[in-house]
Amino acid sequence: MSPDFPPRLRVALDAIPVIDERTGVGQFTAQVLFGLANRDDLEAIGYAVTRTGRRRLAGLLPPGIRPATSWMPARVAHRAWRRVPWPRIEHWTGPVDVVHATNFVAPPSRAPVVVTVHDLAFATMPELCRPETRSYGPLLRRALARGAVVHAVSDYVAEAVREHFAVPHDRVTRIYEGAAPMLTAGDPAAGAQLAGSPRYVLALGTIEPRKNLPRLVHAFDAVAADRTDTLLVVAGPDGWGTSAFAAAVAATSAPDRVRRLGYVTDLQRADLLAGASVLAYPSLDEGFGHPPLEAMAAGVPVVAARAGALPEVAGDAALLVDPTDEEALADALTRALDDDALRAVLVARGRARVDEFPWARCVDELATLYHRVAAP
């Protein structure tokens, strides 16, 4: 702890993302909470303004993080916060020095507010988002009008926020997330059994238009024609736009070679990564992108989109392609599957790339930001 830090700054963080099936936002929130629990300069409170899941929150928080929950449904709170600065979050947390809105939606507060923006698709690509996601725009604008400071997870997001919301440069701080650690080393044999083949291209993510999975299916169909032992395995929960994904699978020459697993546990995810031949991540827009780093940590070559923050995060450790070019995507998958020398280079670069995104640095930089915004 820096000697310049005042003792025990009280910080309230939105813990809702850790309650249900964890996507990238849930992983981010969980890692930050666990990192803050071990600091002696901060007292962290995990709040959840939600009727569903509130009883489970205490059991999901690390020791030392106090839960603060509300019976108010999230949609009711959000509707109120779009119009008036009430109810303030202190109604549930008690007095705090800083509030950290970990998932776009910043509550009104007497204390300074930090709001994490993971991506700006709700503003730049609204046609790819659900209505509830598109509502983040007005909520974020209200928070900015009240003086909130933005934590952007990448330079790409930071510049997008400054441009779209006309936010002064000094009110946006870029702090990279960390590479999500695996809870245990994956078992390639278990991954192959779950996938249904020892040779498979893995896609991780929610089924939704932004993830661009129908184009991946089309590209894989071209690749699979000469590789009868290779499957495409898609693991992730249903979002919306699943009918387009199903139609793409039905239109392939061998629909039985595309396996849809749905949501998988952390252990299953680790096993699938350990056994995968390639990770494909053709998303049309990402503010950060955890799956490519997870694959790199597991020693798996990555084919990803040249879009959003993915080039910033992946660097030269992945094959990057135009996500709208199915032929280029198919070519990259072919090279990643068949070129052993290229695979070795990508694996070596990937392992080095993961080391550039430690969670400890993310938590330290967030703590520094908390102290800065709390300073009189």
C-alpha positions in Angstrom: 0.0 0.0 0.0 1.3 3.4 -0.9 2.0 5.6 2.1 0.1 8.4 0.3 -3.1 6.5 0.4 -5.5 7.3 3.2 -6.6 4.3 5.3 -9.6 2.1 4.5 -11.3 3.9 1.6 -14.9 2.4 1.5 -15.8 1.3 -2.1 -19.2 -0.1 -3.2 -19.1 -2.3 -6.3 -21.9 -3.6 -8.4 -21.8 -7.4 -7.8 -24.8 -8.4 -9.9 -22.6 -9.8 -12.7 -21.2 -12.6 -10.4 -24.6 -14.0 -9.5 -25.7 -15.7 -12.7 -23.9 -17.4 -15.6 -20.7 -15.5 -15.9 -19.7 -13.9 -19.2 -16.7 -11.6 -19.6 -18.3 -8.9 -17.4 -18.9 -11.5 -14.6 -15.3 -12.7 -14.8 -14.1 -9.1 -14.6 -16.3 -8.3 -11.6 -15.3 -11.5 -9.8 -11.6 -10.9 -10.3 -11.8 -7.3 -9.1 -13.7 -8.3 -6.0 -11.3 -11.0 -5.1 -8.4 -8.7 -5.7 -9.8 -6.0 -3.5 -10.6 -8.4 -0.7 -6.9 -8.7 0.1 -6.1 -5.0 0.3 -5.6 -3.1 3.5 -6.3 0.3 2.0 -9.8 -0.5 0.9 -13.0 -1.7 2.4 -15.2 -3.2 -0.4 -18.9 -3.7 -0.4 -20.6 -5.8 -3.1 -24.1 -4.4 -3.9 -26.9 -6.0 -5.9 -30.0 -4.0 -6.8 -32.1 -7.0 -8.0 -34.9 -9.1 -6.7 -33.7 -12.3 -8.3 -30.5 -13.9 -7.0 -30.0 -11.5 -4.1 -30.1 -14.3 -1.6 -27.2 -16.0 -3.3 -24.9 -13.0 -3.4 -23.3 -13.4 0.1 -22.1 -16.9 -0.8 -20.5 -15.7 -4.0 -18.5 -12.9 -2.5 -14.9 -13.5 -1.2 -14.3 -13.3 2.5 -14.0 -9.7 3.6 -16.5 -8.3 1.0 -19.7 -7.2 2.7 -22.9 -7.8 0.7 -25.6 -5.1 0.3 -28.8 -6.2 -1.5 -32.2 -4.7 -2.4 -35.6 -6.1 -3.0 -36.1 -3.6 -5.8 -36.1 -5.2 -9.3 -33.3 -3.9 -11.5 -35.7 -2.8 -14.2 -37.5 -0.6 -11.7 -34.3 1.0 -10.4 -33.0 1.6 -14.0 -36.3 3.2 -15.0 -36.0 5.6 -12.0 -32.3 6.3 -12.6 -33.0 7.4 -16.2 -35.2 10.2 -14.8 -34.2 11.2 -11.3 -31.2 10.7 -9.0 -33.1 8.4 -6.7 -32.9 6.0 -5.0 -29.2 6.6 -4.2 -27.1 3.5 -3.7 -26.3 4.5 -0.1 -29.8 3.5 0.7 -28.5 0.0 0.7 -24.8 0.3 1.1 -24.6 3.0 3.8 -22.1 5.8 3.4 -19.3 5.1 0.9 -16.3 7.0 -0.5 -16.5 5.7 -4.1 -19.1 3.7 -6.1 -17.8 1.4 -8.9 -20.5 0.5 -11.4 -18.9 -2.6 -12.9 -21.4 -3.2 -15.7 -22.3 0.1 -17.5 -25.2 1.1 -15.1 -24.2 3.7 -12.6 -26.6 4.4 -9.7 -27.0 7.9 -8.3 -24.8 8.4 -5.3 -23.5 11.1 -2.9 -20.0 9.7 -3.5 -17.9 9.9 -6.7 -18.8 7.3 -9.2 -16.6 5.2 -11.5 -18.4 3.4 -14.3 -16.8 0.6 -16.3 -17.6 0.6 -20.0 -16.8 -2.8 -21.5 -17.8 -1.9 -25.1 -19.8 0.6 -26.9 -21.8 -1.7 -29.2 -25.1 -0.4 -27.7 -24.2 3.0 -29.2 -22.2 2.2 -32.3 -24.0 -1.0 -33.4 -27.4 -0.9 -31.7 -28.9 -3.2 -34.3 -26.7 -6.0 -32.8 -28.0 -5.4 -29.3 -31.1 -6.3 -27.2 -33.4 -3.5 -26.2 -32.2 -3.7 -22.6 -28.6 -3.4 -23.7 -29.5 -0.3 -25.8 -30.9 1.3 -22.6 -27.3 1.5 -21.3 -26.8 4.7 -23.5 -29.3 6.9 -21.7 -28.2 5.5 -18.3 -24.5 6.2 -19.1 -25.3 9.7 -20.3 -27.1 10.5 -17.1 -24.2 9.2 -15.0 -21.8 11.3 -17.0 -24.0 14.3 -16.5 -23.7 13.7 -12.8 -19.9 13.7 -13.0 -19.1 10.0 -13.3 -15.6 9.0 -14.3 -15.3 6.3 -16.9 -13.1 3.2 -16.6 -12.5 1.9 -20.2 -11.2 -1.6 -20.6 -9.2 -0.8 -23.7 -7.8 2.2 -25.7 -10.4 1.3 -28.3 -13.3 1.8 -25.8 -11.7 4.8 -24.3 -11.6 6.7 -27.6 -15.1 5.6 -28.5 -16.5 6.9 -25.2 -14.7 10.2 -25.6 -15.9 10.6 -29.2 -19.5 9.4 -28.7 -20.3 11.1 -25.4 -18.0 14.1 -25.8 -16.3 13.3 -22.5 -13.1 15.2 -21.6 -9.9 13.2 -21.9 -9.1 13.3 -18.2 -12.5 11.7 -17.2 -11.8 8.5 -19.1 -9.1 6.1 -17.8 -8.0 3.1 -19.6 -7.2 0.1 -17.4 -6.8 -3.2 -19.1 -8.6 -6.2 -17.6 -6.6 -9.3 -16.8 -6.4 -12.6 -18.6 -9.0 -14.8 -16.8 -7.2 -17.5 -14.9 -8.4 -21.1 -15.2 -9.6 -22.6 -12.0 -7.8 -25.8 -12.9 -5.7 -27.1 -15.8 -7.9 -28.5 -18.5 -7.9 -32.1 -19.6 -7.6 -32.5 -23.4 -9.2 -36.0 -23.3 -12.2 -34.7 -21.4 -12.4 -31.8 -23.8 -12.4 -34.2 -26.8 -15.1 -36.3 -25.2 -17.3 -33.3 -24.6 -16.7 -32.0 -28.1 -17.3 -35.4 -29.7 -14.0 -35.5 -31.5 -10.2 -35.1 -30.7 -10.0 -32.5 -33.5 -12.2 -29.4 -33.3 -12.4 -25.7 -33.8 -13.8 -24.1 -30.6 -16.0 -21.0 -30.4 -16.8 -19.5 -27.0 -19.5 -16.9 -26.5 -23.1 -16.1 -26.2 -25.2 -16.8 -29.3 -26.0 -13.3 -30.4 -25.5 -11.3 -33.7 -22.4 -9.4 -32.4 -20.5 -12.7 -32.1 -20.9 -13.3 -35.9 -21.3 -17.1 -35.5 -23.4 -17.7 -38.7 -20.4 -16.5 -40.8 -18.1 -18.7 -38.8 -20.4 -21.7 -39.6 -20.3 -20.8 -43.3 -16.5 -20.6 -43.2 -16.1 -23.8 -41.3 -18.3 -25.6 -43.8 -15.7 -24.8 -46.5 -12.9 -25.9 -44.2 -14.6 -29.1 -43.1 -15.1 -30.4 -46.7 -11.6 -31.8 -46.8 -11.3 -32.6 -43.1 -13.9 -35.2 -42.1 -12.5 -35.6 -38.6 -12.9 -31.9 -37.6 -15.9 -30.5 -35.8 -17.0 -26.9 -35.0 -17.9 -26.8 -31.3 -19.8 -23.7 -30.0 -20.0 -23.3 -26.2 -22.0 -20.5 -24.7 -25.5 -19.5 -23.5 -28.4 -18.5 -25.7 -28.7 -14.8 -26.2 -30.7 -13.6 -29.1 -30.5 -14.3 -32.8 -30.3 -18.0 -32.3 -32.5 -18.7 -35.2 -29.9 -17.2 -37.6 -27.3 -19.5 -36.1 -29.6 -22.5 -36.4 -30.3 -21.6 -40.0 -26.6 -21.3 -40.8 -26.0 -24.8 -39.3 -28.9 -26.3 -41.2 -27.6 -24.9 -44.5 -24.2 -26.6 -44.2 -23.2 -29.7 -46.1 -22.8 -31.6 -42.8 -24.8 -30.0 -40.0 -24.0 -32.8 -37.6 -20.4 -31.6 -37.6 -21.4 -28.4 -35.8 -22.0 -29.1 -32.1 -23.9 -26.7 -29.9 -23.1 -27.3 -26.2 -24.9 -24.3 -24.6 -23.5 -22.9 -21.4 -20.6 -24.8 -19.9 -19.1 -24.8 -16.5 -15.6 -23.3 -15.7 -14.2 -26.9 -15.6 -15.8 -27.8 -18.9 -14.6 -24.6 -20.5 -11.0 -25.4 -19.4 -11.3 -28.9 -20.8 -12.6 -27.7 -24.1 -9.8 -25.2 -24.4 -7.2 -27.8 -23.5 -8.4 -30.1 -26.2 -9.1 -27.6 -29.0 -7.1 -27.4 -32.2 -8.0 -23.8 -32.8 -10.1 -21.1 -31.1 -12.2 -19.0 -33.5 -13.4 -15.6 -32.3 -14.9 -13.7 -35.3 -16.8 -11.1 -33.2 -17.9 -7.9 -35.0 -17.1 -5.8 -32.0 -15.4 -6.4 -28.7 -14.2 -3.9 -26.1 -11.6 -6.4 -24.8 -12.1 -10.1 -25.5 -11.4 -12.7 -22.9 -11.6 -16.0 -24.9 -8.6 -15.3 -27.1 -6.4 -14.8 -24.1 -7.9 -17.9 -22.4 -7.0 -19.9 -25.5 -3.5 -18.4 -25.6 -3.0 -19.4 -21.9 -4.1 -23.0 -22.8 -1.6 -23.1 -25.7 -4.2 -23.0 -28.5 -3.8 -21.0 -31.7 -6.3 -18.2 -32.2 -8.1 -16.9 -35.3 -9.9 -13.7 -34.4 -11.6 -10.7 -36.0 -9.7 -7.6 -36.9 -12.4 -5.6 -35.2 -12.9 -3.6 -32.0 -10.2 -4.0 -29.4 -9.3 -7.5 -30.5 -6.2 -6.4 -32.5 -5.1 -4.3 -29.4 -5.5 -7.3 -27.1 -4.3 -10.1 -29.3 -1.4 -8.2 -30.9 0.7 -10.5 -33.2 -0.3 -13.6 -31.2 -3.4 -14.4 -33.4 -4.4 -14.6 -37.0 -6.6 -11.5 -37.5 -9.1 -11.4 -40.4 -12.0 -9.2 -41.6 -14.9 -10.8 -39.7 -17.2 -10.1 -42.7 -15.0 -12.0 -45.2 -16.0 -15.7 -44.9 -13.3 -16.7 -47.4 -10.6 -15.0 -45.4 -11.9 -16.6 -42.2 -11.9 -20.1 -43.8 -8.3 -19.5 -45.1 -7.1 -18.5 -41.6 -8.8 -21.5 -40.0 -7.1 -23.8 -42.6 -3.7 -22.3 -41.9 -4.2 -22.6 -38.1 -5.3 -26.2 -38.4 -2.7 -27.5 -40.9 0.5 -25.4 -40.7 2.5 -26.8 -37.8 5.2 -24.2 -37.9 2.6 -21.4 -37.8 0.8 -23.1 -34.9 4.1 -23.3 -32.9 4.7 -19.5 -33.5 1.1 -18.6 -32.5 1.3 -20.7 -29.3 4.6 -19.2 -28.3 3.5 -15.7 -28.9 0.2 -16.4 -27.2 1.8 -17.5 -24.0 3.9 -14.4 -23.9 0.9 -12.2 -24.7 -1.1 -13.5 -21.7 1.7 -12.4 -19.4 1.0 -8.8 -20.5 -2.4 -8.8 -18.9 -2.1 -9.6 -15.1 -5.1 -9.2 -12.9 -3.0 -7.8 -10.1 -2.1 -4.8 -12.2 -5.7 -4.2 -13.1 -6.7 -4.2 -9.4 -3.8 -2.0 -8.4 -4.7 0.6 -11.1 -8.4 0.5 -10.2 -7.4 1.1 -6.5 -5.3 4.1 -7.6 -8.3 5.4 -9.6 -10.6 5.0 -6.6 -8.2 7.1 -4.4 -7.9 9.7 -7.1 -11.6 10.3 -7.6 -12.2 10.2 -3.8 -9.6 12.9 -3.1 -11.1 16.2 -2.1 
